[in-house]
Amino acid sequence: MECGLLFSGGKDSSLAALLLDGFYDVTLVTAHFGVTEDWEHAREAADALGFSFEEIEMDGAVADEAAEQMRDDGYPRQGIQQVHEAALEAVAEEYEVVADGTRRDDRVPTVSRAVAQSLEDRHGVDYVAPLSGFGRGAVDRLVDTHLVVESGPSEEVPKGDYETELRERIRQRWGADVVDEVFPDHEQTRVVGRA
C-alpha cells in the first residue's frame, strides 16, 4: 500500500518514516504554500534517508487564514493546527494511507480521534500515526540510535516545515516584530542522514 507521510525533514517525521518503511511503500510528502523554497530542505533530508519525495503546494488562502489566526492569538498553536489538518486533507487526495510524525506528547499539531476518523471516512484512507504512543524521551533515544540530526534555534535550522513559510507570510504582511511576538524561541531539528 502506498503511504504519504507528511514530512518536514525533522526527527519526528523521519523516525516515523523508518517505522513505517517495513509495512508500506512510503513517500515523504512536504506540503507548502510556495512562499519560500524551504521545502527543498525536506527533499534533501528525504534523499539522505533514501525515501521517495513529493511536494504538494497548498492554497495560499490556508496560509493567510493561519497567519491571521496566529497574529490574533499571539501564538502559533491554532494556526499550525489548521495548516496540519489542511495538509492531511491534501495528502488524502493522493494516497491510500496518510501518516504523520505526531507524538503522544505533542502540543501541536495533534490529530484527535474525531479528525482521524473524519479524514478516513471522507477520503476512504487509513490514517496512521506511528509515534502516537511514543513520548519525547523515547523518540529522542531512537533518533540518537538511528539518525544523524542537526539542531538549533527554529529560525536558523534549514527545514521544510510549515513554520518557515508562516513566519515569512506574517513578516510580509505585518513585519518582523509580529513574527517575534507570535513565535516563542524553540529548538528545531533537521535530519541529514541515517546513523
Salt bridges, closest charged atoms under 4 A:
ASP12 OD2 - ARG103 NH1 2.82
ASP38 OD1 - HIS41 NE2 3.38
GLU40 OE1 - ARG43 NE 3.32
GLU44 OE1 - HIS41 ND1 3.87
GLU44 OE1 - ARG190 NH2 2.65
GLU55 OE1 - HIS32 NE2 2.55
ASP64 OD1 - ARG169 NE 2.58
ASP64 OD1 - ARG173 NH1 3.70
GLU68 OE2 - ARG173 NH2 3.00
ASP72 OD1 - ARG71 NH2 3.40
GLU89 OE2 - ARG122 NH2 2.35
GLU89 OE1 - HIS123 NE2 2.53
GLU93 OE2 - HIS123 ND1 3.47
ASP100 OD2 - HIS84 NE2 2.83
ASP105 OD1 - ARG103 NE 2.93
ASP106 OD1 - ARG103 NH2 3.09
ASP140 OD1 - LYS11 NZ 2.37
GLU150 OE1 - ARG190 NH1 3.62
GLU155 OE1 - ARG167 NH2 3.75
GLU163 OE2 - ARG167 NE 2.79
GLU163 OE1 - HIS186 NE2 2.88
GLU168 OE2 - ARG171 NH2 2.46
